[in-house]
Amino acid sequence: MKTDYTFIFELIITLISALISCFLIPQLKNRLSEEKREQLLYWTEVAVKAAEQLYGSKTGQQKKEYVVSFLLSKGIVFDIDEVTALIESEVYRLTSESKEQNK
């Protein structure tokens, strides 16, 4: 008596595919998103410091344009509202640190 295992193998493969789709792929996407966010935070910090050094007391708009241009040159894709908030946060942090050092 010969048994056909094709149906069982197809069922196992379907089950494994479903598990990968439900658990592994979302976890990988989340990890990649976290890495991209960390990369965005790092390069925003670098760019803000560079803009402060290059432009000194010039307008914030020039500095912001520099930061946005810098991020684009690094191939970083971002939401402009998110980057604006990150820039403001970094500028605030730098200003706060500067005030603490001058005390």
ABEGO torsion letter per residue (X at the ends): XBBBAAAAAAAAAAAAAAAAAAAAAAAAAAAAAAAAAAAAAAAAAAAAAAAAAAAEABBAAAAAAAAAAAAAAAGBBBBAAAAAAAAAAAAAAAAAAAAAAAX
